[in-house]
């Protein structure tokens, strides 16, 4: 087990190094940071001095080494447009993105898995067919269109919920949250539903297909022959084995929720990292773009490691294979 974790950590480090190289390449090939910071009216002497202060006159490998060293410490320099430390900007925006992502992930898992189990066990029921029809909408419609339709219905026509912003937040230490205010929850409902809908329908369909496949296996037939109740067969045997591929998809979708919350945050003007990234792209603010790229890569690497470890807790066959391989 320890050797497996060490090997995965080494692989993750290699992935992060490649991502860091891609992020660093943005500084070399996307615009001129000196021109972005000083503007068109700067003299050649001022540009040369700033280039020296930023270390841009050093060789490529020296600059890359310095970039990696700073990135490990969470430092990505100053924003070209805002003139503030990128780490500070991300720290301010991260609570909003994590809050939205956690709400969307909880909705996707706690609604998608029961819906998938129900549609597998009640294949010909009216409610099952209704769930499958709704899932087609969630898979087919783009996220921005779903968000716009929800705003039109619940904010404009009915006037029940706010259409933009994060609402009232409170500070706990250095962390801002809207979970502790009614206004914060009201602002969270529409964007979280918009962000979770695709992942929820994907998880539902995956659970359904895997559940149907597991229910046709021989050990399920043997469990029924032993006289076990339907509840024990469905939830004690079938569902547990169904969750193995679901863990993979759910883990990757959690990373996707964080990474691709950009569209949802833009539609609802949610003040998170995704909206910060979009604004940085519009003005070619390279330090923010590089920091966002590295951060999202780190999220996926950590999630993949956690998913691999969860396999051992869910599937005993993997533990047996690992033990037999060691012997």
C-alpha positions in Angstrom: 0.0 0.0 0.0 2.8 2.4 0.9 4.7 1.6 -2.3 1.5 2.3 -4.3 1.0 5.7 -2.6 4.6 6.6 -3.2 4.4 5.6 -6.9 1.3 7.7 -7.3 2.8 10.7 -5.6 5.8 10.5 -8.0 3.5 10.3 -11.0 1.5 13.2 -9.6 4.7 15.3 -9.2 5.6 14.6 -12.8 2.2 15.7 -14.0 2.4 18.9 -12.0 5.9 19.6 -13.4 4.5 19.3 -17.0 1.6 21.5 -16.1 3.9 24.0 -14.6 6.0 24.1 -17.8 2.8 24.7 -19.9 1.8 27.5 -17.5 5.2 29.0 -17.6 5.2 29.0 -21.4 2.3 31.4 -21.2 4.7 34.0 -20.0 6.9 33.4 -23.0 4.5 33.2 -25.8 1.3 35.1 -24.8 2.0 38.9 -24.7 4.7 40.9 -23.1 4.4 41.3 -19.3 6.6 44.4 -19.4 4.4 46.1 -22.0 1.3 45.1 -20.1 2.6 46.6 -16.8 4.1 49.8 -18.2 2.0 50.5 -21.2 2.9 51.9 -24.6 4.4 55.2 -23.2 7.3 53.7 -21.2 10.8 54.4 -22.3 13.3 51.7 -23.3 15.2 52.3 -20.1 12.1 51.7 -17.9 11.3 48.5 -19.8 14.8 47.3 -19.4 14.9 48.0 -15.7 11.5 46.3 -15.1 12.6 43.3 -17.2 15.7 43.0 -15.0 13.7 43.4 -11.8 11.3 40.6 -12.9 14.1 38.3 -13.8 13.0 38.2 -17.5 16.6 38.7 -18.7 17.8 35.4 -17.2 18.1 32.2 -19.2 14.9 30.2 -19.9 15.8 27.3 -17.5 16.6 29.8 -14.7 13.3 31.5 -15.1 11.5 28.1 -15.1 13.2 27.0 -12.0 12.3 30.2 -10.2 8.7 29.9 -11.4 8.4 26.3 -10.1 10.0 27.4 -6.8 7.5 30.2 -6.4 4.6 28.0 -7.5 5.4 25.4 -4.8 5.1 28.3 -2.2 1.8 29.4 -3.8 3.3 32.6 -5.3 2.6 33.6 -9.0 3.7 37.2 -9.0 1.5 40.3 -9.4 -1.6 40.6 -11.6 -0.8 42.8 -14.6 -4.1 44.6 -14.5 -4.9 44.8 -10.8 -1.4 45.2 -9.5 -2.1 42.8 -6.6 -0.6 39.5 -5.6 -2.2 36.6 -7.5 -2.2 34.5 -4.4 -4.2 37.1 -2.6 -6.8 37.3 -5.4 -7.2 33.5 -5.5 -7.5 33.4 -1.7 -10.3 35.9 -1.9 -12.1 34.1 -4.7 -11.5 30.4 -3.7 -14.2 30.3 -0.9 -16.9 31.2 -3.4 -15.9 28.6 -5.9 -15.5 25.8 -3.3 -18.8 26.7 -1.8 -20.6 26.5 -5.2 -18.7 23.3 -6.1 -19.4 21.5 -2.8 -23.1 22.4 -3.1 -23.3 21.1 -6.7 -21.3 17.9 -5.9 -23.6 17.1 -2.9 -26.7 17.6 -5.0 -25.3 15.5 -7.9 -24.3 12.6 -5.6 -27.3 12.5 -3.2 -29.8 12.9 -6.0 -28.1 11.1 -8.8 -27.2 7.8 -7.0 -30.8 7.2 -5.6 -32.3 8.1 -8.9 -30.0 5.6 -10.7 -30.8 2.8 -8.2 -34.5 3.5 -8.5 -34.6 3.5 -12.3 -32.6 0.2 -12.3 -34.9 -1.5 -9.8 -38.1 -0.1 -11.3 -37.3 -0.2 -15.0 -40.9 -0.1 -16.3 -42.3 2.4 -13.8 -43.7 5.8 -14.8 -41.4 7.6 -12.4 -38.3 5.8 -13.9 -39.3 6.8 -17.4 -39.8 10.4 -16.2 -36.3 10.4 -14.6 -34.7 9.1 -17.8 -36.5 11.8 -19.8 -35.3 14.5 -17.5 -31.8 13.1 -17.6 -31.8 13.6 -21.4 -32.5 17.3 -20.9 -29.6 17.5 -18.4 -27.2 15.8 -20.7 -28.3 17.6 -23.9 -28.7 21.2 -22.9 -25.5 23.3 -22.5 -24.8 24.7 -19.0 -25.1 28.3 -20.0 -28.6 27.7 -21.5 -29.8 25.9 -18.4 -28.6 28.8 -16.2 -30.4 31.4 -18.4 -33.6 29.4 -18.4 -33.5 29.1 -14.6 -32.9 32.8 -14.3 -35.8 33.5 -16.6 -38.2 31.3 -14.8 -37.3 31.7 -11.1 -35.8 35.2 -11.0 -37.6 37.1 -13.8 -41.0 35.5 -14.2 -41.7 34.2 -10.7 -39.3 36.5 -8.8 -38.5 33.8 -6.1 -34.7 33.8 -6.2 -31.9 36.3 -7.0 -30.3 36.0 -10.4 -26.7 37.1 -9.8 -24.1 37.5 -7.1 -23.2 35.6 -4.0 -25.4 37.4 -1.5 -24.6 38.2 2.1 -21.5 36.4 3.5 -19.9 36.2 6.9 -16.2 35.9 7.7 -14.9 33.0 9.8 -11.3 33.7 10.4 -10.0 34.5 6.9 -12.7 32.5 5.1 -15.9 33.9 3.8 -19.0 31.8 3.6 -22.7 32.3 2.6 -23.8 29.0 4.2 -24.6 30.8 7.4 -27.0 33.4 5.9 -30.4 33.0 4.4 -29.5 35.4 1.6 -26.4 33.4 0.8 -28.5 30.2 0.5 -31.0 31.9 -1.8 -28.2 33.1 -4.1 -26.6 29.6 -4.1 -29.7 27.7 -5.2 -29.8 28.5 -8.9 -26.1 28.3 -9.7 -25.7 25.1 -7.8 -28.6 23.4 -9.6 -27.2 24.7 -13.0 -23.7 23.3 -12.2 -24.9 20.0 -10.8 -27.5 19.0 -13.5 -25.1 17.5 -16.0 -23.1 15.6 -13.4 -26.3 14.4 -11.7 -27.8 13.0 -14.8 -24.4 11.4 -15.8 -24.1 9.7 -12.4 -27.7 8.6 -12.5 -27.3 6.9 -15.9 -24.0 5.3 -14.9 -25.5 3.9 -11.7 -28.5 2.6 -13.6 -26.4 0.8 -16.2 -23.9 -0.6 -13.7 -26.7 -1.8 -11.4 -28.5 -3.6 -14.2 -25.3 -5.3 -15.2 -24.5 -6.3 -11.6 -28.0 -7.7 -11.1 -27.5 -10.1 -14.0 -24.3 -11.6 -12.5 -24.1 -15.2 -11.0 -23.3 -14.1 -7.5 -26.5 -12.1 -7.3 -28.5 -15.1 -8.5 -26.7 -17.2 -5.8 -27.6 -14.6 -3.2 -31.2 -14.9 -4.2 -31.0 -18.7 -4.1 -29.7 -18.4 -0.5 -33.0 -16.8 0.4 -31.7 -13.3 1.0 -34.3 -10.5 0.9 -34.5 -8.1 -2.0 -33.2 -5.3 0.2 -30.1 -7.3 1.2 -29.4 -8.3 -2.4 -29.9 -4.8 -3.8 -28.2 -2.7 -1.2 -25.9 -5.2 0.5 -24.4 -6.8 -2.6 -25.4 -5.1 -5.9 -25.1 -1.5 -4.9 -21.7 -2.0 -3.3 -20.2 -3.5 -6.4 -21.9 -0.8 -8.5 -20.1 1.9 -6.7 -16.6 1.0 -8.0 -16.9 2.6 -11.4 -19.2 5.3 -9.9 -16.3 6.4 -7.6 -14.1 7.0 -10.6 -16.7 9.1 -12.5 -17.8 10.9 -9.4 -14.2 11.9 -8.5 -13.5 13.1 -12.0 -16.8 15.0 -12.1 -15.9 16.7 -8.8 -12.7 18.0 -10.4 -14.7 19.0 -13.5 -17.2 20.9 -11.3 -14.4 23.0 -9.8 -12.6 23.4 -13.1 -15.5 24.1 -15.3 -17.5 26.3 -12.9 -16.3 29.1 -15.2 -19.5 29.1 -17.3 -21.8 29.0 -14.3 -19.9 31.7 -12.5 -20.0 33.9 -15.6 -23.8 33.4 -16.1 -24.6 34.2 -12.5 -21.7 36.6 -11.9 -20.6 34.4 -9.1 -17.4 36.0 -7.6 -15.3 32.9 -7.8 -12.0 31.8 -9.4 -13.8 30.9 -12.7 -15.0 34.5 -13.1 -11.6 35.8 -12.2 -10.0 33.5 -14.9 -12.5 34.7 -17.5 -11.7 38.3 -16.7 -7.9 37.5 -16.8 -8.3 36.0 -20.3 -10.1 39.1 -21.6 -7.1 41.3 -20.7 -4.3 38.7 -21.1 -3.4 38.7 -17.4 -0.9 35.8 -17.6 -0.1 35.4 -13.9 -3.7 34.7 -13.0 -4.1 32.4 -16.0 -1.0 30.4 -15.0 -2.0 30.2 -11.4 -5.5 28.9 -12.3 -4.0 26.3 -14.6 -1.7 25.0 -11.9 -4.4 25.0 -9.2 -6.9 23.1 -11.3 -4.2 20.5 -12.3 -3.5 20.1 -8.6 -7.2 19.5 -7.8 -7.4 16.8 -10.4 -4.2 15.1 -9.2 -5.4 15.1 -5.6 -8.8 13.8 -6.6 -7.3 11.0 -8.7 -5.1 9.9 -5.8 -8.1 9.9 -3.4 -10.1 7.9 -5.9 -7.4 5.3 -6.2 -7.3 4.9 -2.5 -11.0 4.6 -2.2 -10.9 1.6 -4.6 -9.2 -0.4 -1.8 -12.0 0.5 0.6 -14.8 -0.5 -1.7 -13.5 -3.4 -3.8 -11.8 -6.2 -1.7 -10.6 -7.8 -5.0 -8.1 -5.1 -5.4 -6.7 -5.7 -1.9 -6.4 -9.4 -2.6 -4.7 -8.8 -6.0 -2.2 -6.4 -4.3 -1.5 -8.8 -1.5 -1.0 -11.8 -3.9 1.3 -9.7 -6.1 3.4 -8.8 -3.1 3.8 -12.4 -2.2 
